[in-house]
Amino acid sequence: MNKKPNGGFLPIAGIIFSLGFSLIASALLGLYIGSLMDKGSSSHIYTPIGLIVGLIVGFHRSYLTIRGLVAKKKRETRGRP
């Protein structure tokens, strides 16, 4: 039985789920922390700031995940003739 070159469906689905979870969880956490900070202030500026910071963190985590996958793929292809 030959192994599929891209690893099959489950590893790819896991990676996609991980990327989505990183984005959503980071954005929601930033939104929550921003709303907690807004409870103590008269202006409601921290909620959107928290959301933006959360999205930036989520995109950064996604970038690191994709960068690691690309580096792994390059290492695997260098070993082939």
Secondary structure, DSSP 4 states (H G I P E B T S, - for coil): -PPPTT--HHHHHHHHHHHHHHHHHHHHHHHHHHHHHHTTSSS--HHHHHHHHHHHHHHHHHHHHHHHHHHHHHHHHHT--
